[in-house]
Amino acid sequence: MSATTTDTPRSQDDSGNAPKDKGKRNRALLIAVLVFGLAALAWFLLWLFVFSKRETTDDAYVGGNQVGISAQVPGIVIGVYADDTQRVNAGQVLVKLDPTDGDVALRKASSALAQAVRQVRQQTQSAASADAALGTRRQDLKRAQDDLKRRIPLLAEKAVAPEEVQHARDAVDTAQSALESAQRQADASRALVDGSDVASNPAVEQARAGFRQAWIAAQRNAIVAPIDGYVALRSVQVGNSVQPGQPLMTVVPLHDLWVDANFKESQLRHVRIGQPAKIEADIYGGGTEYHGKVVGLGAGTGSAFSLLPAQNATGNWIKVVQRIPVRIALDPKDLDKHPLRIGLSTAVTVDITDDKGDVLAPSPSTTPVAQTSVYDDVAAKADAAADVIVRKNLGASVP
């Protein structure tokens, strides 16, 4: 029986293939672990030094003042001098009303003021005349008293009749009564003019106030822009009959805008007043960046101030994360370079590195939110016009 010789077979796996190189597999596994570890470390460092130092939201929109333009006096529109999208300057005439009624009222008030000045002048002269009559009555009383004194000694000597002395006494009584009557008349005349000159007399002041009111009403037939801005929502047309308070158009000052960023309540833990912010507007894309700062946090969530607030005490309730508006002021220089419009969408990033500031404003603001000076000189011009009328009716003898 012969022996059969065979070679020793190489080890194989179940599939009949040679096993993978354990060294290569271990190296690949190590590389993968290192890559994921480095990615995790990079992510952690990115979160620690970047993401944890800021809060972002794209639920943010541009806001601004919308100054409503309305009539202050009733009238018929005879001219419209500004339309939607047009720029207007403070003091520029936007709408004109028919001035006929205002001019008539102004002429009546002007005549009333002139008449009041002349009446006060007449009262002043009457008071002076009453004072002169009072002096005459004093002289009459003194003359009657002197006559009585001369006759009384003569009566004892029977040089005059008793009737003549009695007549002298009656003359004294009559003169005394006339003096008292003149005194009251003089007091009554001076009561209307004492303590003031013609221009500051109460009657003249009252007429001046009526003229001032009519003059201002006549000027309000020209409706002017209170601030610089752009016209929107024009609804007034020529021929409309408008009433005081009726909205005619809106002026939007696009140089003074802000952003209301609606952050989730869980994002507000480190948001403080004064923190810097960066804003990107969808209209310009990510290539344009605006700079701003947090100026305040809303006093409540949007749902709390909605027209129909949620009733969370009902049986079926689902928790919804609330948002609070954060007001962010924009740098006017950025707005000059890249103008925005009210209502545009933005993305906001707030730097919360320094969270030591205030959450609520510590003191009331003393700076006006908005103001205008176009009406400041209206009253002064009305007073100047009234002064002209007063001076014309004072007469040449009165300075």
PATORDO-525564 format. One record per residue (C-alpha): x, y, z. Coordinates in nm, 4 decimals, padded with zeros to 6 digits. Layout:
N
[r [X; Y; Z]] ...
***
This chain:
399
[r [00.0000; 00.0000; 00.0000]] [r [00.1566; 00.3207; -00.1125]] [r [00.1344; 00.6535; 00.0834]] [r [-00.0105; 00.9660; -00.0810]] [r [00.1694; 01.2956; -00.0093]] [r [-00.0173; 01.6370; -00.0165]] [r [00.0949; 02.0033; 00.0423]] [r [-00.0265; 02.1833; 00.3591]] [r [-00.3233; 02.4118; 00.2453]] [r [-00.3280; 02.7900; 00.3194]] [r [-00.5855; 02.9010; 00.5733]] [r [-00.9063; 03.0368; 00.4122]] [r [-01.2237; 03.2004; 00.5390]] [r [-01.5680; 03.0576; 00.5010]] [r [-01.6167; 03.2190; 00.1616]] [r [-01.2984; 03.0715; 00.0269]] [r [-01.1199; 03.4149; 00.0137]] [r [-00.8021; 03.5030; 00.1900]] [r [-00.8576; 03.7031; 00.5227]] [r [-00.8105; 04.0791; 00.5191]] [r [-00.4966; 04.2246; 00.6420]] [r [-00.5572; 04.2960; 01.0105]] [r [-00.2962; 04.5718; 01.0093]] [r [-00.4674; 04.7651; 00.7331]] [r [-00.8050; 04.7277; 00.9010]] [r [-00.6715; 04.8514; 01.2306]] [r [-00.5098; 05.1511; 01.0633]] [r [-00.8304; 05.2396; 00.8787]] [r [-01.0278; 05.2087; 01.1991]] [r [-00.7795; 05.4278; 01.3818]] [r [-00.7935; 05.6919; 01.1068]] [r [-01.1713; 05.6925; 01.1196]] [r [-01.1690; 05.7323; 01.4959]] [r [-00.9194; 06.0175; 01.4694]] [r [-01.1246; 06.1927; 01.2007]] [r [-01.4458; 06.1705; 01.3995]] [r [-01.2621; 06.2717; 01.7156]] [r [-01.1113; 06.5757; 01.5474]] [r [-01.4506; 06.6666; 01.3998]] [r [-01.6099; 06.6381; 01.7412]] [r [-01.3319; 06.8468; 01.8955]] [r [-01.3664; 07.1097; 01.6202]] [r [-01.7399; 07.1189; 01.6718]] [r [-01.6975; 07.1537; 02.0475]] [r [-01.4452; 07.4350; 02.0092]] [r [-01.6687; 07.6030; 01.7513]] [r [-01.9634; 07.5828; 01.9872]] [r [-01.7551; 07.6959; 02.2869]] [r [-01.5996; 07.9996; 02.1222]] [r [-01.8569; 08.0906; 01.8567]] [r [-02.2041; 07.9416; 01.8805]] [r [-02.2330; 07.9731; 02.2598]] [r [-02.1424; 08.3450; 02.2329]] [r [-02.4289; 08.4434; 02.0057]] [r [-02.7986; 08.4033; 01.9484]] [r [-02.9438; 08.4018; 01.6004]] [r [-03.2889; 08.4166; 01.4458]] [r [-03.4365; 08.4713; 01.1040]] [r [-03.7744; 08.5679; 01.2522]] [r [-03.6825; 08.9347; 01.2328]] [r [-03.8345; 09.2217; 01.0380]] [r [-03.7561; 09.5869; 00.9739]] [r [-03.9713; 09.8345; 01.1666]] [r [-04.0087; 10.2103; 01.1560]] [r [-04.2317; 10.5060; 01.2316]] [r [-04.5372; 10.5511; 01.0146]] [r [-04.6407; 10.9148; 01.0494]] [r [-05.0044; 10.9584; 00.9588]] [r [-05.0967; 11.2790; 00.7768]] [r [-05.4460; 11.4090; 00.8502]] [r [-05.6412; 11.7310; 00.8244]] [r [-05.6750; 11.9650; 01.1212]] [r [-05.9628; 12.1675; 00.9783]] [r [-06.2534; 12.0647; 00.7538]] [r [-06.2442; 12.1571; 00.3883]] [r [-06.2464; 12.0571; 00.0220]] [r [-05.9184; 11.9326; -00.1276]] [r [-05.8031; 12.1576; -00.4097]] [r [-05.4502; 12.0211; -00.4520]] [r [-05.2397; 11.7116; -00.3788]] [r [-04.8648; 11.7735; -00.4015]] [r [-04.7109; 11.4355; -00.3083]] [r [-04.7716; 11.0777; -00.4178]] [r [-04.6649; 10.7288; -00.3095]] [r [-04.2882; 10.6575; -00.3194]] [r [-04.2012; 11.0289; -00.3454]] [r [-03.9660; 11.1937; -00.0985]] [r [-04.0871; 11.4923; 00.1023]] [r [-03.9073; 11.7295; 00.3368]] [r [-04.0314; 11.8617; 00.6688]] [r [-04.2525; 12.1648; 00.6129]] [r [-04.3322; 12.0772; 00.2513]] [r [-04.6955; 12.1251; 00.1498]] [r [-04.8633; 11.7900; 00.0854]] [r [-05.2308; 11.8828; 00.0501]] [r [-05.4170; 12.2125; 00.0122]] [r [-05.7761; 12.2774; 00.1158]] [r [-06.0153; 12.5419; -00.0129]] [r [-05.9198; 12.8592; 00.1833]] [r [-06.2489; 13.0485; 00.1336]] [r [-06.4075; 12.9688; 00.4713]] [r [-06.0808; 13.0248; 00.6540]] [r [-06.0271; 13.3640; 00.4906]] [r [-06.3800; 13.4783; 00.5807]] [r [-06.3343; 13.3736; 00.9433]] [r [-05.9964; 13.5459; 00.9534]] [r [-06.1408; 13.8747; 00.8247]] [r [-06.4144; 13.8637; 01.0871]] [r [-06.1604; 13.8027; 01.3607]] [r [-05.9409; 14.0837; 01.2275]] [r [-06.2329; 14.3264; 01.2358]] [r [-06.3293; 14.2133; 01.5852]] [r [-05.9764; 14.2763; 01.7095]] [r [-05.9651; 14.6233; 01.5547]] [r [-06.3060; 14.7043; 01.7024]] [r [-06.1964; 14.5839; 02.0462]] [r [-05.8916; 14.8118; 02.0364]] [r [-06.1029; 15.1127; 01.9421]] [r [-06.3605; 15.0361; 02.2110]] [r [-06.0913; 15.0162; 02.4770]] [r [-05.9514; 15.3472; 02.3565]] [r [-06.3014; 15.4932; 02.3891]] [r [-06.3352; 15.3503; 02.7397]] [r [-06.0011; 15.5033; 02.8317]] [r [-06.1167; 15.8443; 02.7149]] [r [-06.4479; 15.7989; 02.8990]] [r [-06.2590; 15.7239; 03.2180]] [r [-06.0506; 16.0398; 03.1721]] [r [-06.3686; 16.2430; 03.1122]] [r [-06.5251; 16.0952; 03.4263]] [r [-06.2178; 16.1949; 03.6235]] [r [-06.2472; 16.5516; 03.4893]] [r [-06.6177; 16.5661; 03.5832]] [r [-06.5265; 16.4421; 03.9290]] [r [-06.2956; 16.7413; 03.9751]] [r [-06.5742; 16.9778; 03.8677]] [r [-06.8098; 16.8258; 04.1226]] [r [-06.5541; 16.8708; 04.3974]] [r [-06.5275; 17.2376; 04.3107]] [r [-06.9047; 17.2720; 04.3132]] [r [-06.9211; 17.1136; 04.6586]] [r [-06.6486; 17.3389; 04.7920]] [r [-06.8253; 17.6484; 04.6514]] [r [-07.1542; 17.5436; 04.8107]] [r [-06.9849; 17.4788; 05.1460]] [r [-06.8145; 17.8206; 05.1358]] [r [-07.1455; 17.9890; 05.0620]] [r [-07.3053; 17.8154; 05.3591]] [r [-07.0218; 17.9159; 05.5882]] [r [-07.0581; 18.2809; 05.4921]] [r [-07.4336; 18.2848; 05.5516]] [r [-07.4455; 18.1092; 05.8890]] [r [-07.2891; 18.4061; 06.0832]] [r [-07.5161; 18.6459; 05.8988]] [r [-07.8186; 18.4472; 06.0098]] [r [-07.7355; 18.5126; 06.3764]] [r [-07.7240; 18.8819; 06.3015]] [r [-08.0445; 18.8511; 06.1025]] [r [-07.8635; 18.9886; 05.7996]] [r [-08.0015; 18.7140; 05.5804]] [r [-08.3301; 18.5362; 05.5785]] [r [-08.3470; 18.1787; 05.7193]] [r [-08.4722; 18.0593; 05.3803]] [r [-08.1510; 18.1702; 05.2155]] [r [-07.9419; 17.9710; 05.4652]] [r [-08.1644; 17.6712; 05.4064]] [r [-08.1122; 17.7082; 05.0360]] [r [-07.7382; 17.7138; 05.0950]] [r [-07.7635; 17.3898; 05.2986]] [r [-07.9664; 17.2310; 05.0189]] [r [-07.7034; 17.3389; 04.7696]] [r [-07.4352; 17.1677; 04.9785]] [r [-07.6400; 16.8453; 04.9926]] [r [-07.7008; 16.8588; 04.6189]] [r [-07.3323; 16.9143; 04.5454]] [r [-07.2401; 16.6285; 04.7786]] [r [-07.4788; 16.3945; 04.6005]] [r [-07.3481; 16.5040; 04.2625]] [r [-06.9922; 16.4405; 04.3814]] [r [-07.0790; 16.0893; 04.5011]] [r [-07.2535; 16.0131; 04.1732]] [r [-06.9549; 16.1386; 03.9742]] [r [-06.7236; 15.9330; 04.1935]] [r [-06.9171; 15.6130; 04.1195]] [r [-06.9273; 15.6914; 03.7493]] [r [-06.5531; 15.7511; 03.7448]] [r [-06.4907; 15.4267; 03.9343]] [r [-06.7096; 15.2367; 03.6875]] [r [-06.5262; 15.3877; 03.3914]] [r [-06.1828; 15.3136; 03.5358]] [r [-06.2828; 14.9543; 03.6213]] [r [-06.2730; 14.8697; 03.2490]] [r [-05.9287; 15.0178; 03.1825]] [r [-05.7364; 15.0298; 03.5109]] [r [-05.4270; 14.8136; 03.5521]] [r [-05.3509; 14.7662; 03.1815]] [r [-05.2827; 14.9560; 02.8670]] [r [-05.4890; 14.9246; 02.5523]] [r [-05.2913; 14.6364; 02.4039]] [r [-05.3095; 14.4249; 02.7203]] [r [-05.6709; 14.5030; 02.8054]] [r [-05.8780; 14.1861; 02.8669]] [r [-06.1227; 14.2732; 02.5898]] [r [-05.8374; 14.3204; 02.3439]] [r [-05.6716; 13.9990; 02.4636]] [r [-05.9942; 13.8098; 02.4058]] [r [-06.0264; 13.9479; 02.0537]] [r [-05.6584; 13.8739; 01.9952]] [r [-05.7147; 13.5099; 02.0967]] [r [-06.0030; 13.4847; 01.8479]] [r [-05.7850; 13.6333; 01.5734]] [r [-05.5002; 13.3982; 01.6645]] [r [-05.7311; 13.0984; 01.6365]] [r [-05.8706; 13.2138; 01.3006]] [r [-05.5210; 13.2880; 01.1666]] [r [-05.3917; 12.9420; 01.2629]] [r [-05.7028; 12.7755; 01.1158]] [r [-05.6451; 12.9608; 00.7890]] [r [-05.2837; 12.8421; 00.7786]] [r [-05.3935; 12.4828; 00.8381]] [r [-05.5617; 12.4789; 00.5000]] [r [-05.2124; 12.3896; 00.3797]] [r [-05.1253; 12.0469; 00.5250]] [r [-04.7469; 12.0083; 00.5570]] [r [-04.5132; 11.7168; 00.6208]] [r [-04.3986; 11.7098; 00.9844]] [r [-04.0782; 11.5162; 00.9066]] [r [-03.8547; 11.4108; 00.6187]] [r [-03.9529; 11.0816; 00.4613]] [r [-04.1272; 10.8971; 00.1820]] [r [-04.4974; 10.8971; 00.1051]] [r [-04.7025; 10.5793; 00.1338]] [r [-05.0710; 10.4859; 00.1541]] [r [-05.1975; 10.8010; -00.0164]] [r [-05.5766; 10.7952; -00.0192]] [r [-05.6670; 11.1631; -00.0628]] [r [-05.7970; 11.2879; -00.3962]] [r [-05.8775; 11.6310; -00.5341]] [r [-06.2361; 11.7212; -00.4530]] [r [-06.2559; 11.5105; -00.1381]] [r [-06.4341; 11.6662; 00.1572]] [r [-06.2078; 11.5941; 00.4524]] [r [-06.2677; 11.6247; 00.8241]] [r [-06.0227; 11.6811; 01.1122]] [r [-05.8395; 11.3596; 01.1946]] [r [-05.9209; 11.1886; 00.8657]] [r [-05.6114; 10.9984; 00.7366]] [r [-05.4860; 11.1267; 00.4031]] [r [-05.1465; 10.9606; 00.3575]] [r [-04.8477; 10.8302; 00.5528]] [r [-04.4894; 10.9553; 00.5656]] [r [-04.2205; 10.6993; 00.6535]] [r [-03.8769; 10.8285; 00.7653]] [r [-03.6491; 10.5597; 00.6170]] [r [-03.3382; 10.7055; 00.7805]] [r [-03.4647; 10.6043; 01.1260]] [r [-03.5440; 10.2320; 01.1190]] [r [-03.4961; 09.9396; 01.3555]] [r [-03.5317; 09.5623; 01.3562]] [r [-03.7701; 09.3647; 01.5743]] [r [-03.6074; 09.0234; 01.6188]] [r [-03.8419; 08.7610; 01.7639]] [r [-03.6252; 08.5273; 01.9713]] [r [-03.7484; 08.2112; 02.1360]] [r [-03.7876; 08.2403; 02.5102]] [r [-03.5077; 07.9849; 02.5538]] [r [-03.2679; 08.2139; 02.3655]] [r [-03.3113; 08.5167; 02.5920]] [r [-03.1199; 08.3930; 02.8946]] [r [-02.8081; 08.5941; 02.8094]] [r [-02.9535; 08.8689; 02.5890]] [r [-02.8949; 09.2138; 02.7435]] [r [-02.9491; 09.5782; 02.6518]] [r [-02.6484; 09.7264; 02.4741]] [r [-02.5172; 09.4065; 02.3181]] [r [-02.3931; 09.4449; 01.9591]] [r [-02.5788; 09.2785; 01.6761]] [r [-02.5248; 09.2033; 01.3105]] [r [-02.8104; 09.2023; 01.0636]] [r [-02.8400; 09.0640; 00.7133]] [r [-03.1352; 09.1674; 00.4985]] [r [-03.2804; 08.9268; 00.2469]] [r [-03.3136; 09.2077; -00.0062]] [r [-02.9334; 09.2448; -00.0292]] [r [-02.8227; 08.8956; 00.0683]] [r [-02.5313; 08.7933; 00.2853]] [r [-02.2890; 09.0333; 00.1197]] [r [-02.4346; 09.3329; 00.2998]] [r [-02.4110; 09.3517; 00.6777]] [r [-02.5771; 09.6042; 00.9080]] [r [-02.4530; 09.6917; 01.2533]] [r [-02.6786; 09.7601; 01.5470]] [r [-02.7285; 09.7112; 01.9165]] [r [-02.9991; 09.5816; 02.1443]] [r [-03.2019; 09.8722; 02.2863]] [r [-03.4757; 09.6812; 02.4633]] [r [-03.6732; 09.3633; 02.5089]] [r [-04.0475; 09.3432; 02.4637]] [r [-04.2781; 09.3572; 02.7641]] [r [-04.4574; 09.0395; 02.6569]] [r [-04.4849; 08.7703; 02.3956]] [r [-04.6626; 08.8202; 02.0692]] [r [-04.9474; 08.5921; 02.1723]] [r [-05.0095; 08.7970; 02.4886]] [r [-05.0762; 09.1098; 02.2810]] [r [-05.2615; 08.9418; 01.9967]] [r [-05.6184; 09.0321; 01.9130]] [r [-05.7378; 08.6892; 02.0300]] [r [-05.4943; 08.5688; 02.2982]] [r [-05.4597; 08.1960; 02.3575]] [r [-05.6741; 08.0348; 02.6280]] [r [-05.4286; 07.7925; 02.7851]] [r [-05.6705; 07.6946; 03.0605]] [r [-05.8766; 07.4828; 02.8208]] [r [-05.8829; 07.1028; 02.8462]] [r [-05.6784; 07.0386; 02.5330]] [r [-05.3429; 07.2103; 02.5623]] [r [-05.0247; 07.1893; 02.3578]] [r [-04.7161; 07.3732; 02.4676]] [r [-04.5868; 07.6153; 02.2076]] [r [-04.2507; 07.7865; 02.2447]] [r [-04.3172; 08.1578; 02.2740]] [r [-04.1183; 08.4387; 02.1175]] [r [-04.0406; 08.7844; 02.2546]] [r [-03.9510; 09.0788; 02.0280]] [r [-03.6078; 09.2300; 02.0828]] [r [-03.5666; 09.5837; 01.9503]] [r [-03.2367; 09.6416; 01.7668]] [r [-03.1352; 09.9910; 01.6600]] [r [-02.9598; 10.0206; 01.3234]] [r [-02.6616; 10.2357; 01.2383]] [r [-02.7869; 10.5301; 01.0250]] [r [-02.4675; 10.5173; 00.8174]] [r [-02.5499; 10.1632; 00.7068]] [r [-02.9018; 10.2728; 00.6158]] [r [-02.7643; 10.5569; 00.4052]] [r [-02.5497; 10.3116; 00.2068]] [r [-02.8131; 10.0401; 00.1766]] [r [-03.1675; 10.1697; 00.2372]] [r [-03.4275; 09.9364; 00.3835]] [r [-03.8053; 09.9328; 00.3847]] [r [-04.0490; 09.8619; 00.6653]] [r [-04.1455; 09.4956; 00.6848]] [r [-03.8402; 09.3476; 00.5091]] [r [-03.7118; 09.0109; 00.6352]] [r [-03.3741; 08.9945; 00.8064]] [r [-03.1481; 08.7532; 00.9912]] [r [-03.0113; 08.8761; 01.3226]] [r [-02.7098; 08.7636; 01.5228]] [r [-02.6651; 08.9067; 01.8720]] [r [-02.3240; 08.8856; 02.0422]] [r [-02.3981; 08.7684; 02.3996]] [r [-02.0351; 08.7477; 02.5135]] [r [-02.0908; 09.0282; 02.7652]] [r [-02.4092; 08.9385; 02.9526]] [r [-02.3596; 09.1707; 03.2504]] [r [-02.5922; 09.4417; 03.1220]] [r [-02.9550; 09.5175; 03.2036]] [r [-03.2502; 09.3125; 03.0914]] [r [-03.4901; 09.5992; 03.1622]] [r [-03.4239; 09.9707; 03.1136]] [r [-03.3043; 10.1055; 03.4520]] [r [-03.4484; 10.4562; 03.4050]] [r [-03.7023; 10.6324; 03.1829]] [r [-03.5794; 10.7789; 02.8568]] [r [-03.5536; 11.1581; 02.8340]] [r [-03.4864; 11.1635; 02.4600]] [r [-03.7922; 11.2080; 02.2371]] [r [-03.8691; 10.9116; 02.0143]] [r [-03.9644; 11.1516; 01.7359]] [r [-04.0217; 11.5256; 01.7145]] [r [-04.0844; 11.8030; 01.4657]] [r [-04.0290; 12.1777; 01.4594]] [r [-04.2425; 12.2730; 01.1581]] [r [-04.5198; 12.4066; 01.3829]] [r [-04.2993; 12.6017; 01.6238]] [r [-04.3320; 12.9433; 01.4598]] [r [-04.7040; 12.9243; 01.3766]] [r [-04.8166; 13.0866; 01.7006]] [r [-04.5421; 13.3509; 01.6797]] [r [-04.6518; 13.4511; 01.3288]] [r [-05.0148; 13.4733; 01.4446]] [r [-04.9128; 13.7015; 01.7318]] [r [-04.7090; 13.9191; 01.4949]] [r [-05.0100; 13.9595; 01.2656]] [r [-05.2270; 14.0516; 01.5655]] [r [-04.9722; 14.3106; 01.6807]] [r [-04.9916; 14.4813; 01.3421]] [r [-05.3693; 14.5178; 01.3720]] [r [-05.3432; 14.6508; 01.7277]] [r [-05.0852; 14.9129; 01.6329]] [r [-05.2931; 15.0308; 01.3369]] [r [-05.5899; 15.0972; 01.5617]] [r [-05.4156; 15.2557; 01.8591]] [r [-05.4221; 15.6010; 01.7036]] [r [-05.1456; 15.8541; 01.6457]] [r [-05.1508; 15.9822; 02.0037]] [r [-05.0892; 15.6393; 02.1587]] [r [-04.7365; 15.4935; 02.1248]] 
***
